[in-house]
Amino acid sequence: MKTSFNHIERDNSDITHNHKNTHSSCNCTQEIITSLNHYINKHPECTIYQNSLMSSLIAGVYDSNVTIADLLKHGDFGLGTFNHLDGELVAFDSNVFQLRSDGSAREARPDQGSPFAVMTFFKPDITHQFSDPVSQQQVHNIINQYVPSDNLFCAIKIEGEFELVKTRTVPRQEPPYVPMLEAIENQPIFTFHDEMGIIAGFRSPQFTQGLNVAGFHEHYINHQREGGGHVLDYQLKKGTLQIGVISRFTIDLPHQSTFLEANLMPDDLHQAIEQAEN
């Protein structure tokens, strides 16, 4: 496995760190935190923008007036879903795709609505090259080594050759809407084998559970832009991991009656999100 901690050059004061030192010095964690704090202070434009709440989806609020065009004003990278819970949303390089319940993918229209999305302008700080096969858990471990504080967001992009990617996609719902756990009972699962593709996602702090999805949340689309979904598991043969560290979080709350009347703090919220996302 070839590793680098080389950061995209935006100015000479950006964080730099030698990967070898991350394992040879007991001061490694403090050094990384100091570097990250310096970087964050120099780049206040790095912000997570979110439309609505994850707990709103759990409660069955599946419609919004927020469009794809609106979301792209707040970021060029992200994930979410579409009105009617009609598949998964993945965005990168200002391109937005709809990953549908038949396993297919298509470019999203600017006027399509989204009841929940998480967006940012992707500015990677950390680049890590994989030349040997790694599992999803191993990739997550690498990310956690680079950004040891769980109190920061990470935007994550993985581009490369995958041995397999296991996904699921929620089928389109029609009113009257059922809660999300009922909607996903019969969700289809797909496995993509031996293909090039992109995973876009976030690692969110544990304190955001309910507001967001705490931990890792990733969506996949293949190189042909023909298929993908919400990631359940993957095996990466080789590729590039990029990480953007973010410390600012903005939420726009809906105004429609379905949101205002929804129970956003059910007793089983944590368990419901875990079941919905894993």
Secondary structure by P-SEA (a helix, b strand, c coil): ccccccccccccccbbbbccccccccaaaaaaaaaaaaaaaacccbbbbbcccaaaaaaccccccccaaaaaacccccccccccccbbbbbcccbbbbbccccbbbbbcccccccccccccccccbbbbbcccccaaaaaaaaaaacccccbbbbbbbbccccbbbbccccccccccccccccccbbbbbbbcccccccccccccccccccccccccbbbbccccccccccccccccbbbbbbbbbcbbbbbbbcccccccccccccaaaaaaaaacc
